[in-house]
Amino acid sequence: MRNLSFLIIIITGFLFSSFSFGNKIQITSGLHSADNIRSKNTISVTSIDSASIVAFFKKYSNLKSYQKEVSNLYKKREYNTIWFDDKGVNEFGYLLHEKVGLLKEQGVEKTIPYQNVINKIFDETASKKPSQSDTDILLTSLFVFYANVINPDIDSQIADEEELYLTTKNIPYGKILDSLILIPERLNKKEHLLFGQYNKLQAALTKYQIIERNNLWKKIDIDSATYKDLKPFDSANAIRQIRERLFVVGDLKRDSKRNVYDEELMAGVLNYKKRYGLKLNYTLTLEHIKQMNEPVSNSIKTIMLNMERLRFIPANFTDANEYIMVNIPAFKMFYAKNNKYELVSDVFVGAKWAETEIFSGMMDKIVFSPYWNVPQSIIDNELKLNMASDKNYLEEHNMEWNGGRVRQKPGPKNSLGLVKFMFPNPYDIYMHDTPAKSLFQFENRTFSHGCINVKEAKTLAHVILKDDPDWPAEKIDNAMNGEKETTCILKNKIPIYIGYFTAWVEDTGEISFFPDVYEKDKSNPSNLVME
């Protein structure tokens, strides 16, 4: 993603539930209690100087990438130690170490160099521990590492106050550190988890990890060269194996171990196809079997990647009374109001060469019976050729010249359909109706030039405006069926988020997987940072 200017908070139990340097605390996860491990004796706390920092990064060269940020932190704090008090490593240090240890449970498979050395700091039985100076700098490096790994979680209020964005290129480490010390409650904001989706994905991750650990994901044996589509009432050994798989993942409540494609298996197949966004029928093609035979590790990686993506939902998104979310890989649009879905609609999105961008914005108006101002690229690459071969092309397609540009006049055959939904953005895209309803029958719906085509666009206009007395249903219908473009300025702007989630847990608790239509799962999750 590129040139996107927003961040989010999705706090996953980040550092601690309460903290102050002057008071004892209780670590809530149960790993250990800092009070039980910390020294009962008073120790002398030394300071850090620039020379010791330089020497440290020569000794621990694999941490060199953190040197600039670490040095700046100590300089700002006048080279005082950060992680020590008169009894040794402070509770802040224990909690940081604890939370880094829980990263994998949070769907993050990243480790810091010298993790084994850091672990010795907190190991009572370790015979050889780093010096006090090395310990302090190691923990500061660990803090910078953690801030980079989960940077959207840290503190959107800091970003708002300083007009900064917490990206991997521009994290205000000093202000974050000060914020954690002074106002630790900023770090315990699980209510911002999108519909609890992060926790749901975490539960799904645990389930699939158990499946992998217990070797329950058995390969379905077929001969690709001779395979014939499996249909109801067929018999085959593969059917027994498919039944076992659907039981393991939860599409079937029991495993009868039958090798006949019976009615019970039909229901399981339909549920499986629904979870994968496939056309709902009973036929199992070779492509379906190949998909089932992808390693379970692929599913685990997909879940973890989407847990990471959830960190980039705008912090205030779920606070809104109403909002719209589009999930590109699912080809779905969700309109929610008062914490429930008012409308879920199929959509189609940008083709691979014209990807729909991922960003957030505010919908501010609805345009009925819209003109379609044809982009210059389409004029140059498509229309000019058509006009050259057919002088009546514009008239036949309800188009006209307008100030040196071409536009399509309002009407049922307009490429934008009967209504469009506008939200300012640098990509000049929007949501709109479409006359091409037949395209919604396809599984992979990447057809547009980047805009989002909504199957239930007319219904969406009605549900958005149903509480607006200035726009009764009859007026909306008349405006949509007119020959004149009519604009409705929304009294309340609606947050909209266009996202890219290839794994999503439904309200039923079942996890759905969607095609990686733009091949973003193959890229580094850090590419998801929105600038």
N, C-alpha and C positions, 0 to 999 in steps of 0.2 A: 504494500500500500504506500501511497505517496501523497505528500502535501495535504495531510489530514491534520486538523488542528483541534483535537480534543483528547481527553483522557478519562479514565474512570477510577473509582475506588471499588474493588471487590475484595474486602478483607477476609482472609481465611484463617482468622486466629493468629495474626501476624507475629507479634512478639510476646505480648503479655497482657493480662487483664487488669493489672494495676501496678504502678511503680513510682517510687521516689527514692532518691539516694539516701534519705535519712531514715527510712523505715524498712522493716523486714517485710517480705512478701511471701506468698505461697504460690509455687508453680502449680498450675492447674492440670497439666496433662498427665501428671503422675509418674513422669520419668525419674525424677529425683527432687529433693528439696535443697535449694541452695543453702539454706540455713544449717542443714545437717552436714554439708560437705565443707563449707567455708571454714577457714581457720578460726579457732577460738582465741588465738594470740594476736596481739597487735603487731603489725609489721611496718617497716619503713617503706614509703611509696616514693619511688624516684621519678624524675621528670624525663621527658623524651627530648632529644635535641636533633638538629638537622643531620649531624654527623651519624648518629645512631640509625636514622632513617635510611641514609645512603648505604650504610654498612648492612642493614637488614636486607635491602633489596638486592644487594650483591650475593648475600648468603641464600636468600629465597628468591632466586632469579625467575622462577615461574610465576611469581606474583608481580612482576615488573609492570604489567599493564595497569596496576592499581596505584603505582607510586605517586603520580601527580595528585590524585584525589586524596590519598592518605596524607601526603605532605601538606596539602591545603587545609585539611581538617586540623592537624596539629598546629599549624601556624595560626589559624583562627583562634584556637584554644590556648594560645601562648605556650605551646609545647607541654602542657600538663597531660598526665595520663588520663585516659578515658575510662578504662575498664577496671581500675583498682580503687579500693578504699583501704582503710587501715587494717582490714581483716583479710585482704587478698582480692582475688577477682570478685567484682561486685555482682549483685543479682542481675543487673543489666547484661553482663557478659554471659552468665549461665543461661538466661532466657534466649539470647541471640543464638547461642550454640544449640540449645534445645530445638528451636524453630528451624534452624538449618537442617538439623537431623530429621525433621518431619517433611522436608521438601518433597521427597518421593511420594509420600502419602497425599500430597497436594497436587500430584500430577506433573511434577517438575523433576526431570532426570538430568540435573546439572550438579557438578561437584567442584569444589575449590581445590586447587593444588595444595598439597601438604595437609590434607584433612586429617591424616593420621597423627601429625604433629599437634594439630589443634586439639584433637581428641585427648591427647595426653595431658593437656592443661586441666581437664576436668576429670581425669582418672586418678582416684586416690591411690591406686596400686602402682602407678607409673613410677619407675625408679629415676628416670632422667627426663626432666621437663624443660621446656624453653626458659630462658632467662626472663626476668620481669619485663625488661624492655622489649624483647622479642615477642613475649606474650601479648603485650599491649598492642603492638603493631600488627601482629597476626590477627587479633580480634578486630582491629580497625579495618584491615583488609577484608576480613569476613563480612563486616558490616557493608562495605562498598560492594562486595560480591552479591550480597543478599539484596541490596537496594537495586542493583542492576537486574537481578533475576526476576524480582516481583515489583519493579518500579511503579507500575500503575496503581498498586495497592497502597502506596505509602501515605500520601497525604495530599489530596486534591486541594485542600484549603491553602496549603503552602503555595501550590501552583497558582491558585486564583489570586492570592494576595500579591504575589510577585510577578504575575502575568507571565509565568513560565509554564512549560509543559515537561512532565517527567518522562523524558525519552532517554534512551541509552546514550544519547549524545549530549544531554543537558539536564542532569539530575543535580539539584541543589543539595548536595550531601550535608553541608553544614547546617542548613535550615531544617532539614529532615531530622538530623541528630538532635538539635536543640528542641524541636517539636516533640520528639519521643520522650525526652527527659522532662519537659515541662508539662505536656498535656498527653499522657499516654493513652487516654481514652480514645484519641483519634485513631488508634490502631485496632480497635475492636468494633468494627462496623459491619458485622455479617449481614445486617439487614439490607445492605446494598447488593447482596448476591442476587443476580437476575432470576427472579421467581424461585430462588433456591436452586437454580439450575446447576450451579457449581457443586453443591452438595450432592445433587442427584447424579451428576457425572462421576463424582468421587465414589459413590456407592456402586455405580456400574463398573468403574475401574476395578474396584475390589473384587467384584463378581468375576470379571474376565481374567483377572490375575489368578484367582483360585482355579478357574477352568484350565488355565495354562499350567499352573503348578501341579495339578492333579492329572494332567495329561488326558483331559476329557474331550479335547477337540480332535476327534478322529477323522482321518482323511476318508473321503467318499470314493470308493474304488470304481472307476469307469474306464472304458477304452474310448478315448476321444475319436478315434477313426471310425468306430462302428456305433457310436452312441446314437440312440433315437430318443426323441422327446418322451418324457414320462408323463402319463396322463392317468386320470382316475381309473382304478380297478386293474392297472397294470401290476405285474409281479416282477420283482428283481431284488437281488441282494442289496443293490444301491438304495432301494427304497427303505430297507431296514436301517441302513446307515444314516439316511436322511432323517428318518424318524428319531434316531438317537440324538442327532445333532440338534434338531428342533426342541427336543426335550431338555437338553443341556442348557440351551440359551433361553428357554422359557416359553417358546411358541407352543409347546405341547405340555399339558399338565402331567402326563404319564408316558412311559415308554412301553408299549405293548409288545415290542420287538417283532411285530409282524412285517413280512416283506411284501404285503399287498397295499396298494395305494387306496386306502379306504376313506370313509367320510371323516373319520377322526383326523387323519393326516391331511385331508383337504383343508380343514379349518386351520391347522398349523401352518400349511403352506401359504394360505391367504394372509395370515398374521405376519409371517416372515416377509412376504412381498410388501405388505403395507409398511413394515418397519424400514425397508430399504427403498421406499419410494418407487416400487415397480408396478407395472400394470397388473391389476388384480384379476388373475385367472388361475386355473389349476395346472397349467402346463409348466413343466420343469425342463427348460432347455439346457443345452450344453453350457451356455453362458452362466446360467444360474448355478450349475454345479461347480464351475470354475470359481465363481464368487464364493461359494461355500468352502471351497478348498484353499482359499487364501489363509495364510497362517493366522492364528489367534493373536500373535504379536502385532500384526497389522492393525487389528481392532483396538488393541491396547494403546498403540501409538496414536491412533486417531482420537481416542477419548482424551488422552493427555494433551494433545495439541489443541483440542477444542476447549479444554479447561483453561489453557493458556489464553485462548482467544477471548474468553469471557472477561478477562481482566481489562479488555479494551472497550467495554460498553461504557458510555458516558455515566459519570457518577450520579447524576440527578435523574437518570432516565426513568427508573421505576418509581420515583417520587411523584411523577406527573399523574394527574387525574385521568388522562387518556394519552395513548401513544400508539404509534404504528411501528411495526418491525417487519422487515423483509429478510428472509433467509434465502440467499441466492441458491445454494446447492439443493435446498428442499423445494425450490420454485413455489414458495408460499409467502403470503402476506398475512399479518395478524393485526387486527385493530382491537385494542383493549380499552375499556373504560370502566372505572370503578372496580379495578382488580379482577375483571373477567373479560373474556373474549366476546366482543360483539359481532365480529365477523372474521372468518378465516377464508381466504380466497387463493386459488391457484394463480400463478403469475408465469410469464416468461420474461427472460432477461437477455442481456447482451450476448451476442455471439462471441466466440473465442477471440476474434480479431477486434471486437468492440466491447470489452468487458464492462459490465456494470460495476461502478466504483463502490468501495466500501467506506461509508462515512456516516456522520450524524448531522441532522439539521432540524429546522423548525418549519413545518408546513404552515403557510400563512394565507393561502387562498385556493379556491376551487374555481376553475374556469369551465363554464358550460358551453357546448357547441363551439369548441375551439377551432381557430385557424391552426393549420400546421405550417409553420415557417420552415421550409425545407432547408436543411443544412447545406452550406456551399459545397461540401465534399460530395454530397449525394447529387447535387446539380452537376458538378463537374464530372463525376464518375458514372452517373447513370442517366440523368434526365437529358443531358445534351445529346447523347447518342440516340435516345428515344425520340427526341424532338426532331432530330435530323432525318430520321426515317419516317416520321409521321407528323406532319405539320399540325394536325388536330390533336396531338397527344395531350396537351395541357387541358384543353376544353373537355376531352373525353374523360379525363381523370379529375374533373372539378377543380382544376388549378388555374392560377392567374399570376401574372407578373405584378409585383408590388414594390415600387421603388428600387428597381434593379434586382430584386430577389423574387423567388417563386414561393407562393404559398398555396396551400390547398384549402378551399373554402369549407365552412362547416357543413355537416351532413352525416348521414349514417355510414357513408363510405370513406369518410375522412380517416386517415391513418391513425389519428389519436382517438377515434371513436366519438362518443358523446360528451366526454368530460375528461379533464386532466387536473392533477393535484400538484400544486407548485410549492417548492421549498428552495430558497436560494442556495446555490452551491456552485463551486468553480468548474463543474463538469458539464453544466447546462443539461442535466438530466432531470426527469420527473416521472411521476406515475401517471398512467392514463389508460383509458378504455382502448379497445381495439375491435375492428370489424372482423379480424381473422380468428374467430372463435375456434375454428377447426384445429388450430395449432395446440390447443390445450389438451388434445388427446395423446400427445407424445409424452414419453417418459422424460427425455432430456430436452428441456425447453430453452435452448439458447438461440434465439432468433432475431433479437432486436439490435438496434444500433447503439444500445447502452441504456435506454430507458426501460422502465418496469411496466410491462403491459399486464393489467389486472383484469382477470376474468369477470369478477363481480364488481366492476367499477361503479356501475349505476347504483347498486345496493350500498356500496361504501359511501357515496355522496349522501344517500338518504340517512344512514346511521350516524354519520358525522353531524348532520344538521338537524337531527330529529328533535332536539331540544331548543332550536332557534326559532322563535315565533315569526321572524322575518322571512323564514324559508320553509313554508309548509310543503308537503309532499307534491301537491299539484303544481306549485310554482317551480319546484325542482324539475319535475317532468317536462313542463313547458319550456324551461330554459334549456334543457338537454335536447329537445327536439326542434329547436328554433333554427333560423337561418342567420341569426345574429349572435356573435360571441358575447357572453355575459359573464362577468366576474363577481364572485362572492368573496369578500374579504372576511376571513374567519375572526370572530370576536376573541377567541383564545387560540393562540398558535399551538400546534400539536407537535410534540417531539417525534422525530422519525429516525429510526436507525436501520441502515442497510448493512447487514452482516453476512458473514461467511462461516457457517457452521456445518460441518460434515458429520457431526454426531450430536444428538439432542435427545434428552430424556423427556418423554411425554408425561402428561399428568397421570396417566395410568401406571407410571413407573417403568414402562418399557422403553428401551433405547432404540432410536432410529439412526440409521446410517444413510448418508446421501452421497451421490457421486461427486468426486472432486473435479467439478466441471472446468475450473480454471487452473487446475494442477497446483494449487497453493499449498496443499499438504506436503508437497515435495520440497517446499522452501523452508528456510529456517524460521521457527516461530518468532524470532526477534524481528523479522521483517514486518510483523504485525504492528509494531510500534507506530502510533499515529502522530505525525508531526504537523 
